[in-house]
Amino acid sequence: MNWASPSASSPALKEARLIHEGVKHGLPLPEEPYLVMDIGGGSVELIVGEKGQIRYLVSLPVGVTALQRRFPEPDPLTPR
C-alpha cells in the first residue's frame, strides 16, 4: 500500500480529501493523530490526519461491490 502526501493529485485522492473535509465539518476532530475510513462501493479511502490536517491518504480498490464481485456468495448466506 502506497500512502500519498496531502498534495498528491488523482481523482481518487481528490475524493479522499473531500471525505476528510466532510468529516471535519461534521465532527470535532482530535488534536492527536486519527484515522478516517470511507468504505464505498468501488474503493476504500483511508485518511490519517492530525490537528484537522491530512498527513497521509490512500485509496484502495476494495470497496463492497468490488469484493462482492470477486467473492460471490448466495444471498442470504446459508449454513454449511
C-alpha positions in Angstrom: 0.0 0.0 0.0 1.4 3.4 -1.0 0.4 6.3 1.2 0.2 9.6 -0.7 1.0 13.0 0.6 -1.9 15.5 1.0 -0.8 17.4 -2.1 -0.8 14.3 -4.4 -3.2 14.5 -7.4 -5.6 11.9 -8.7 -9.4 11.6 -8.8 -9.3 9.0 -6.0 -7.1 11.2 -3.8 -9.3 14.2 -4.5 -12.2 12.1 -3.3 -10.3 11.3 -0.1 -9.6 15.0 0.5 -13.4 15.8 0.1 -14.3 13.0 2.5 -11.9 14.5 5.1 -13.5 17.9 4.6 -16.9 16.5 5.2 -15.8 14.7 8.4 -14.0 17.9 9.5 -17.2 19.9 9.2 -19.4 17.3 10.8 -17.4 16.1 13.7 -14.9 17.7 16.2 -11.5 16.2 15.3 -9.0 15.4 18.0 -5.6 17.1 18.2 -3.8 13.7 18.3 -3.5 11.6 15.1 -6.7 10.0 13.9 -7.9 7.7 11.0 -10.9 8.4 8.7 -12.1 5.4 6.7 -14.7 5.6 4.0 -16.0 2.3 2.7 -17.6 2.8 -0.7 -18.8 0.5 -3.5 -15.6 0.5 -5.6 -13.0 1.7 -3.1 -12.0 2.3 0.4 -10.3 5.6 1.4 -8.0 5.8 4.4 -7.0 9.2 5.7 -4.6 9.8 8.5 -5.0 13.3 10.0 -3.7 15.3 12.9 -5.0 18.7 14.2 -7.6 18.8 11.4 -5.0 18.4 8.6 -4.3 15.5 6.4 -1.0 13.8 6.9 -1.4 10.8 4.6 -4.1 9.3 2.4 -4.7 6.3 0.2 -7.5 4.9 -1.9 -7.7 1.2 -2.3 -9.8 -0.6 -4.9 -11.5 -2.9 -2.4 -15.0 -1.5 -2.0 -18.0 -3.5 -1.1 -19.2 -4.0 -4.7 -15.7 -4.9 -5.9 -15.3 -7.5 -3.1 -18.8 -8.9 -3.8 -17.9 -9.5 -7.4 -14.7 -11.1 -6.5 -16.2 -13.4 -3.8 -19.8 -14.0 -4.8 -21.9 -15.8 -2.2 -25.6 -16.6 -2.2 -27.8 -14.1 -0.5 -28.8 -14.8 2.1 -25.9 -16.9 3.3 -26.8 -20.5 4.1 -25.2 -22.6 6.8 -22.6 -25.1 5.6 
